[in-house]
Amino acid sequence: MKKIIISFLCLFAIACQSGDVKKSSQPGWIENPKDGAVGSCNTHVMGRHQQEELAIARARTRLAARYGVTVDQVKDVTELVQNDSYSVTAATVSKLVIKNKEVKAHVRKVWYDRSKDTVWAWVYPVK
């Protein structure tokens, strides 16, 4: 009986491990941007170009914050539902406090994830 239980447990453990492990198709720099910074943007109402611009702006903001620039962002979102129509308006106010620092960056890579409709941007500091 002991041998049957041990054999069953071994077979169960092997069966659990034999599943296909699907590797992520996203680039490695998203998780490990090294000295750079990564920003992303999901679906944008103004289209793919604005989606990319917003992802780059978010990455630049993160990079600037790393170098001592204080970034305050306030977002005001208003939703309106009347009968069968729905509308959303949003406004973002950003405040940057810079104390004798200039942070320059260039875009190293931009990647579009079709399955999630997300644009990822990787920016790097220019020294």
Buried (B, 14 or more C-beta within 10 A) or exposed (E): EEEEEEEEEEEEEEEEEEEEEEEEEBBEBBEEBEEBBBBBBEEBEEEEEEBBBBBBBBBBBBBBBEEEBEBEEEEEEEEEEEEEEEEEEEEEEEEEEEEEEEBEBEBBBBBEBEEEEBBBBBBBBEE
